[in-house]
Amino acid sequence: MKVNIAGIRFRRAGKMYDFTYKGIENLKIGDMVVVETDRGNSLAKVYSFKYEDSEKYKNIPLKNIIRIATPKELGCGKLSEERAFSFTKKKVEELHLDMKLLKADVQFDGNRVIIYFTANGRVDFRELVKQLASGLKTRVELKQVGVRDETKILSGCGICGKEYCCSSWLCEFNPVSIKMAKNQNLALNPSKVSGACGRILCCLAYEDESYTESKKKAIYKDSKVKLPDDKVVTVTKYNVLKQTVTVVDDGVSREYPVDDVVVVKKSKTQDTGESWQEPSKDFEEVSRSIEGGKDDESLID
């Protein structure tokens, strides 16, 4: 037996969830829908469709898409996110709490407000929650997130000039390590290999596999190679992207494809292509393999 499955997200660049649906006509990608969650109904956006065998989901409880959201449901309810955020900010200042507010997320029909914040340590916000629940007339939940999630929520432009991957399309934070920067011959300078969150750039993971494969043919500096004319020379530079080696032949610097030369004597000296700046101990601590935190969206845990 086959079932209709729609992939939905509760927020942009959020985690994708599989929901089933029946009897909903003209449902298409991009539609806002009302879905069933453990915390009540919520709004979500459709991103994909598939027609799967029900046996595949035998041990995976699927929740339902109830209906396509109406214009009234998509409009501002009694409580807007702007009002919830400004009210919370005012109360935080009154109570002198050491916390940075990031976003107020008002759930469908206004029955719950989730406030995201960062703080250097633990914050006693019991009195804050009481005042917020009383002032906003709804259930309030506060969530403390890490620096990566903070950047994902606030968004911005990276050093590439484009919007941060984490806030535009990256659903989950994958492990990133300083070894990836070394593998790509990048200078270990925190300002060059760190993102706005202060952690190692997520994009270093995108090409790491390609660099690893390319370096299997690496011929490092000071290696002895035989040229097509049988002349033996010393390698002065290896270009991992172009897959070429630079040698000095009769006083002239020449570049040859790796496949056109034969290694006579290997050298283990790694040619970085530029001078390396040794990282500080603090940066070494930050740059160890970093696992992303849990997805902020926990509506259907």
DRENDO-1510 file (C-alpha; in Angstrom, 1 decimal, always signed):
<recs>
REC; n; res; u; v; w
REC; 1; MET; +0.0; +0.0; +0.0 .
REC; 2; LYS; +1.3; +3.4; -1.0 .
REC; 3; VAL; +0.9; +6.7; +1.0 .
REC; 4; ASN; +1.2; +10.3; +0.1 .
REC; 5; ILE; +4.1; +12.0; +1.9 .
REC; 6; ALA; +4.9; +15.7; +2.0 .
REC; 7; GLY; +8.2; +17.1; +3.3 .
REC; 8; ILE; +7.5; +20.2; +5.4 .
REC; 9; ARG; +9.5; +22.7; +7.4 .
REC; 10; PHE; +8.4; +24.9; +10.2 .
REC; 11; ARG; +10.9; +27.6; +9.3 .
REC; 12; ARG; +13.3; +28.5; +6.6 .
REC; 13; ALA; +16.4; +26.3; +6.6 .
REC; 14; GLY; +14.8; +24.3; +9.3 .
REC; 15; LYS; +14.8; +20.5; +9.6 .
REC; 16; MET; +12.6; +18.7; +7.1 .
REC; 17; TYR; +9.8; +16.4; +8.4 .
REC; 18; ASP; +7.7; +13.9; +6.6 .
REC; 19; PHE; +3.9; +14.3; +7.0 .
REC; 20; THR; +1.1; +12.3; +5.4 .
REC; 21; TYR; -2.0; +13.8; +3.9 .
REC; 22; LYS; -5.3; +12.6; +2.5 .
REC; 23; GLY; -8.1; +14.3; +0.6 .
REC; 24; ILE; -6.3; +17.7; +0.2 .
REC; 25; GLU; -6.8; +18.8; -3.4 .
REC; 26; ASN; -4.4; +21.1; -5.3 .
REC; 27; LEU; -1.7; +20.8; -2.6 .
REC; 28; LYS; +1.6; +22.1; -4.1 .
REC; 29; ILE; +5.2; +23.0; -3.1 .
REC; 30; GLY; +5.3; +26.4; -1.4 .
REC; 31; ASP; +1.8; +26.1; +0.2 .
REC; 32; MET; +1.4; +27.0; +3.9 .
REC; 33; VAL; -0.5; +24.2; +5.7 .
REC; 34; VAL; -1.9; +23.5; +9.1 .
REC; 35; VAL; -0.2; +20.4; +10.6 .
REC; 36; GLU; -0.7; +18.2; +13.6 .
REC; 37; THR; +2.1; +18.2; +16.2 .
REC; 38; ASP; +2.6; +17.0; +19.8 .
REC; 39; ARG; +2.1; +20.6; +20.9 .
REC; 40; GLY; -1.1; +21.2; +19.0 .
REC; 41; ASN; -1.7; +22.5; +15.5 .
REC; 42; SER; +1.1; +24.6; +13.8 .
REC; 43; LEU; +1.8; +26.3; +10.5 .
REC; 44; ALA; +4.4; +24.9; +8.1 .
REC; 45; LYS; +5.5; +25.1; +4.5 .
REC; 46; VAL; +5.5; +22.3; +1.9 .
REC; 47; TYR; +8.9; +21.7; +0.3 .
REC; 48; SER; +8.6; +18.3; -1.4 .
REC; 49; PHE; +6.4; +15.4; -2.3 .
REC; 50; LYS; +6.8; +11.6; -2.6 .
REC; 51; TYR; +4.7; +8.5; -3.0 .
REC; 52; GLU; +6.1; +5.8; -0.7 .
REC; 53; ASP; +5.3; +2.3; +0.4 .
REC; 54; SER; +3.6; +2.4; +3.8 .
REC; 55; GLU; +5.8; -0.5; +5.1 .
REC; 56; LYS; +8.7; +2.0; +5.0 .
REC; 57; TYR; +7.0; +4.0; +7.7 .
REC; 58; LYS; +5.7; +1.0; +9.7 .
REC; 59; ASN; +7.9; +1.9; +12.7 .
REC; 60; ILE; +7.8; +5.7; +12.1 .
REC; 61; PRO; +4.7; +7.4; +13.4 .
REC; 62; LEU; +3.6; +9.9; +10.7 .
REC; 63; LYS; +1.6; +13.0; +11.6 .
REC; 64; ASN; -1.0; +14.5; +9.4 .
REC; 65; ILE; -1.4; +17.7; +7.3 .
REC; 66; ILE; -4.9; +18.9; +8.3 .
REC; 67; ARG; -5.5; +21.4; +5.6 .
REC; 68; ILE; -4.1; +24.3; +3.5 .
REC; 69; ALA; -3.9; +27.4; +5.7 .
REC; 70; THR; -6.5; +30.1; +5.0 .
REC; 71; PRO; -5.6; +33.7; +4.4 .
REC; 72; LYS; -7.0; +34.5; +7.9 .
REC; 73; GLU; -4.8; +32.0; +9.5 .
REC; 74; LEU; -1.8; +33.4; +7.7 .
REC; 75; GLY; -2.6; +36.9; +8.8 .
REC; 76; CYS; -1.5; +38.5; +12.1 .
REC; 77; GLY; -3.3; +37.0; +15.0 .
REC; 78; LYS; -4.0; +38.6; +18.4 .
REC; 79; LEU; -0.4; +38.4; +19.3 .
REC; 80; SER; +2.3; +39.4; +16.8 .
REC; 81; GLU; +6.0; +38.3; +17.1 .
REC; 82; GLU; +7.0; +42.0; +17.1 .
REC; 83; ARG; +4.8; +42.7; +20.2 .
REC; 84; ALA; +6.0; +39.5; +22.0 .
REC; 85; PHE; +9.6; +40.4; +21.3 .
REC; 86; SER; +9.4; +44.1; +22.4 .
REC; 87; PHE; +7.4; +43.1; +25.6 .
REC; 88; THR; +10.0; +40.5; +26.5 .
REC; 89; LYS; +12.9; +42.9; +25.9 .
REC; 90; LYS; +11.3; +45.4; +28.2 .
REC; 91; LYS; +10.9; +42.9; +31.0 .
REC; 92; VAL; +14.4; +41.6; +30.6 .
REC; 93; GLU; +15.7; +45.2; +31.1 .
REC; 94; GLU; +13.4; +45.7; +34.1 .
REC; 95; LEU; +14.7; +42.5; +35.7 .
REC; 96; HIS; +18.3; +43.3; +34.8 .
REC; 97; LEU; +18.9; +39.9; +33.3 .
REC; 98; ASP; +22.2; +39.2; +31.5 .
REC; 99; MET; +20.7; +37.6; +28.3 .
REC; 100; LYS; +20.6; +38.6; +24.7 .
REC; 101; LEU; +17.2; +38.1; +23.0 .
REC; 102; LEU; +17.2; +36.8; +19.5 .
REC; 103; LYS; +13.7; +36.1; +18.3 .
REC; 104; ALA; +10.1; +35.6; +19.5 .
REC; 105; ASP; +8.3; +32.8; +17.7 .
REC; 106; VAL; +4.5; +32.9; +18.1 .
REC; 107; GLN; +3.0; +29.5; +17.5 .
REC; 108; PHE; -0.2; +28.9; +15.5 .
REC; 109; ASP; -3.3; +30.4; +17.1 .
REC; 110; GLY; -1.1; +32.2; +19.6 .
REC; 111; ASN; -1.4; +29.4; +22.3 .
REC; 112; ARG; +2.4; +29.4; +22.8 .
REC; 113; VAL; +5.4; +31.8; +22.4 .
REC; 114; ILE; +8.9; +30.6; +22.2 .
REC; 115; ILE; +11.6; +33.1; +23.1 .
REC; 116; TYR; +15.2; +32.3; +21.8 .
REC; 117; PHE; +18.1; +33.9; +23.6 .
REC; 118; THR; +21.8; +33.5; +24.3 .
REC; 119; ALA; +23.7; +34.1; +27.6 .
REC; 120; ASN; +27.2; +33.5; +28.9 .
REC; 121; GLY; +26.0; +31.3; +31.7 .
REC; 122; ARG; +22.9; +30.1; +33.4 .
REC; 123; VAL; +20.0; +32.6; +33.8 .
REC; 124; ASP; +17.3; +32.4; +36.4 .
REC; 125; PHE; +14.4; +33.5; +34.3 .
REC; 126; ARG; +11.6; +32.1; +36.5 .
REC; 127; GLU; +10.3; +35.5; +37.4 .
REC; 128; LEU; +10.6; +36.6; +33.7 .
REC; 129; VAL; +8.4; +33.7; +32.6 .
REC; 130; LYS; +5.8; +34.6; +35.1 .
REC; 131; GLN; +5.6; +38.2; +34.0 .
REC; 132; LEU; +5.6; +37.2; +30.3 .
REC; 133; ALA; +2.8; +34.7; +30.7 .
REC; 134; SER; +0.8; +37.3; +32.6 .
REC; 135; GLY; +1.4; +40.1; +30.2 .
REC; 136; LEU; +1.1; +38.2; +26.9 .
REC; 137; LYS; -1.8; +36.1; +28.1 .
REC; 138; THR; -0.4; +32.9; +26.7 .
REC; 139; ARG; +2.1; +30.0; +27.5 .
REC; 140; VAL; +5.7; +31.1; +27.3 .
REC; 141; GLU; +8.8; +29.0; +26.7 .
REC; 142; LEU; +12.4; +30.3; +26.8 .
REC; 143; LYS; +15.2; +28.5; +24.9 .
REC; 144; GLN; +18.9; +29.2; +25.3 .
REC; 145; VAL; +20.8; +28.5; +22.1 .
REC; 146; GLY; +24.5; +28.3; +21.2 .
REC; 147; VAL; +26.5; +30.7; +19.0 .
REC; 148; ARG; +25.9; +28.7; +15.8 .
REC; 149; ASP; +22.1; +28.7; +16.3 .
REC; 150; GLU; +22.3; +32.4; +17.1 .
REC; 151; THR; +23.9; +33.2; +13.8 .
REC; 152; LYS; +21.3; +30.9; +12.0 .
REC; 153; ILE; +18.5; +32.9; +13.6 .
REC; 154; LEU; +19.9; +36.4; +13.1 .
REC; 155; SER; +21.2; +35.7; +9.6 .
REC; 156; GLY; +23.6; +38.0; +7.7 .
REC; 157; CYS; +26.2; +38.0; +4.9 .
REC; 158; GLY; +29.4; +35.9; +5.0 .
REC; 159; ILE; +32.9; +36.7; +3.6 .
REC; 160; CYS; +31.7; +35.3; +0.3 .
REC; 161; GLY; +29.1; +38.1; +0.0 .
REC; 162; LYS; +26.2; +35.7; +0.2 .
REC; 163; GLU; +23.7; +35.0; +3.0 .
REC; 164; TYR; +24.9; +32.6; +5.6 .
REC; 165; CYS; +24.4; +29.0; +4.6 .
REC; 166; CYS; +23.0; +28.1; +8.0 .
REC; 167; SER; +20.2; +30.7; +7.7 .
REC; 168; SER; +19.4; +30.3; +4.0 .
REC; 169; TRP; +19.5; +26.5; +3.3 .
REC; 170; LEU; +21.7; +24.5; +5.6 .
REC; 171; CYS; +19.3; +22.3; +7.7 .
REC; 172; GLU; +21.8; +20.7; +10.1 .
REC; 173; PHE; +25.2; +21.6; +11.4 .
REC; 174; ASN; +27.8; +19.0; +10.2 .
REC; 175; PRO; +31.1; +18.4; +12.0 .
REC; 176; VAL; +33.8; +20.7; +10.9 .
REC; 177; SER; +37.5; +20.5; +12.0 .
REC; 178; ILE; +40.7; +22.5; +11.7 .
REC; 179; LYS; +42.1; +19.5; +9.7 .
REC; 180; MET; +39.8; +20.6; +6.8 .
REC; 181; ALA; +41.5; +24.0; +6.7 .
REC; 182; LYS; +44.9; +22.3; +6.7 .
REC; 183; ASN; +43.8; +19.9; +4.0 .
REC; 184; GLN; +42.9; +22.9; +1.8 .
REC; 185; ASN; +46.2; +24.7; +2.4 .
REC; 186; LEU; +44.5; +27.6; +4.1 .
REC; 187; ALA; +46.4; +29.9; +6.4 .
REC; 188; LEU; +45.4; +29.0; +10.0 .
REC; 189; ASN; +44.3; +32.6; +10.7 .
REC; 190; PRO; +41.1; +32.8; +12.8 .
REC; 191; SER; +39.9; +35.8; +10.8 .
REC; 192; LYS; +40.1; +33.8; +7.5 .
REC; 193; VAL; +38.7; +30.4; +8.5 .
REC; 194; SER; +36.1; +31.5; +11.1 .
REC; 195; GLY; +32.5; +32.5; +10.4 .
REC; 196; ALA; +30.4; +35.2; +12.1 .
REC; 197; CYS; +29.6; +32.7; +14.9 .
REC; 198; GLY; +33.3; +32.5; +15.8 .
REC; 199; ARG; +33.4; +28.8; +14.8 .
REC; 200; ILE; +35.1; +27.2; +11.8 .
REC; 201; LEU; +33.4; +28.0; +8.5 .
REC; 202; CYS; +30.8; +25.3; +7.6 .
REC; 203; CYS; +31.7; +25.7; +3.9 .
REC; 204; LEU; +35.1; +24.1; +4.5 .
REC; 205; ALA; +33.3; +20.8; +4.6 .
REC; 206; TYR; +31.8; +21.1; +1.1 .
REC; 207; GLU; +35.1; +20.6; -0.8 .
REC; 208; ASP; +37.0; +18.6; +1.7 .
REC; 209; GLU; +36.3; +15.3; +0.0 .
REC; 210; SER; +37.5; +16.6; -3.3 .
REC; 211; TYR; +40.7; +18.0; -1.8 .
REC; 212; THR; +41.3; +14.6; -0.1 .
REC; 213; GLU; +40.9; +12.8; -3.4 .
REC; 214; SER; +43.1; +15.2; -5.2 .
REC; 215; LYS; +45.9; +15.0; -2.7 .
REC; 216; LYS; +46.2; +11.2; -3.3 .
REC; 217; LYS; +48.2; +12.3; -6.4 .
REC; 218; ALA; +50.1; +14.9; -4.4 .
REC; 219; ILE; +53.8; +15.4; -5.3 .
REC; 220; TYR; +55.2; +17.6; -2.5 .
REC; 221; LYS; +58.0; +20.2; -2.6 .
REC; 222; ASP; +61.5; +18.9; -2.8 .
REC; 223; SER; +60.4; +15.7; -4.5 .
REC; 224; LYS; +62.5; +14.5; -7.5 .
REC; 225; VAL; +60.5; +13.9; -10.7 .
REC; 226; LYS; +61.4; +12.8; -14.2 .
REC; 227; LEU; +60.1; +15.1; -17.0 .
REC; 228; PRO; +58.8; +13.8; -20.4 .
REC; 229; ASP; +62.3; +14.4; -21.8 .
REC; 230; ASP; +63.8; +12.1; -19.1 .
REC; 231; LYS; +65.4; +15.1; -17.3 .
REC; 232; VAL; +65.2; +14.7; -13.4 .
REC; 233; VAL; +64.4; +18.0; -11.6 .
REC; 234; THR; +63.2; +19.1; -8.2 .
REC; 235; VAL; +59.6; +20.1; -7.5 .
REC; 236; THR; +59.2; +23.6; -6.1 .
REC; 237; LYS; +55.4; +23.7; -5.8 .
REC; 238; TYR; +52.4; +21.5; -6.1 .
REC; 239; ASN; +49.0; +22.9; -7.1 .
REC; 240; VAL; +46.2; +20.7; -5.7 .
REC; 241; LEU; +43.4; +22.3; -7.7 .
REC; 242; LYS; +45.1; +22.4; -11.1 .
REC; 243; GLN; +46.9; +19.0; -10.4 .
REC; 244; THR; +50.2; +20.4; -11.6 .
REC; 245; VAL; +53.8; +20.7; -10.3 .
REC; 246; THR; +56.2; +23.6; -10.7 .
REC; 247; VAL; +59.8; +22.8; -11.3 .
REC; 248; VAL; +62.9; +24.7; -12.2 .
REC; 249; ASP; +64.3; +23.5; -15.6 .
REC; 250; ASP; +67.5; +25.1; -16.9 .
REC; 251; GLY; +66.9; +28.1; -14.6 .
REC; 252; VAL; +63.3; +28.6; -15.9 .
REC; 253; SER; +60.3; +27.9; -13.8 .
REC; 254; ARG; +57.9; +25.5; -15.6 .
REC; 255; GLU; +54.6; +23.9; -14.8 .
REC; 256; TYR; +53.7; +20.3; -15.7 .
REC; 257; PRO; +50.5; +18.2; -15.2 .
REC; 258; VAL; +51.0; +15.6; -12.5 .
REC; 259; ASP; +50.3; +12.8; -15.0 .
REC; 260; ASP; +53.1; +14.0; -17.3 .
REC; 261; VAL; +55.9; +13.5; -14.7 .
REC; 262; VAL; +57.2; +10.4; -12.9 .
REC; 263; VAL; +58.2; +10.5; -9.3 .
REC; 264; VAL; +61.8; +9.4; -8.7 .
REC; 265; LYS; +62.1; +10.3; -5.1 .
REC; 266; LYS; +59.3; +11.4; -2.8 .
REC; 267; SER; +59.4; +14.2; -0.2 .
REC; 268; LYS; +57.1; +14.4; +2.8 .
REC; 269; THR; +57.4; +18.2; +3.0 .
REC; 270; GLN; +54.0; +19.7; +2.5 .
REC; 271; ASP; +53.9; +22.8; +0.3 .
REC; 272; THR; +51.2; +25.1; +1.6 .
REC; 273; GLY; +51.4; +27.6; -1.2 .
REC; 274; GLU; +51.7; +30.4; +1.3 .
REC; 275; SER; +53.2; +31.2; +4.7 .
REC; 276; TRP; +51.2; +29.7; +7.6 .
REC; 277; GLN; +50.3; +31.7; +10.6 .
REC; 278; GLU; +50.3; +29.5; +13.7 .
REC; 279; PRO; +47.0; +29.6; +15.5 .
REC; 280; SER; +46.7; +30.6; +19.1 .
REC; 281; LYS; +45.9; +28.0; +21.8 .
REC; 282; ASP; +42.4; +29.6; +22.2 .
REC; 283; PHE; +41.8; +29.1; +18.5 .
REC; 284; GLU; +43.0; +25.5; +18.6 .
REC; 285; GLU; +40.4; +24.9; +21.4 .
REC; 286; VAL; +37.6; +26.4; +19.4 .
REC; 287; SER; +38.6; +24.7; +16.2 .
REC; 288; ARG; +38.4; +21.1; +17.4 .
REC; 289; SER; +35.8; +19.0; +15.7 .
REC; 290; ILE; +32.5; +20.8; +16.4 .
REC; 291; GLU; +29.2; +19.0; +16.4 .
REC; 292; GLY; +26.2; +21.2; +15.7 .
REC; 293; GLY; +23.5; +21.4; +18.4 .
REC; 294; LYS; +20.0; +20.0; +18.1 .
REC; 295; ASP; +17.7; +21.7; +15.7 .
REC; 296; ASP; +15.8; +24.5; +17.3 .
REC; 297; GLU; +12.5; +23.3; +16.0 .
REC; 298; SER; +11.2; +20.7; +18.5 .
REC; 299; LEU; +7.5; +20.9; +17.8 .
REC; 300; ILE; +7.2; +17.2; +16.9 .
REC; 301; ASP; +9.7; +15.6; +19.2 .
</recs>
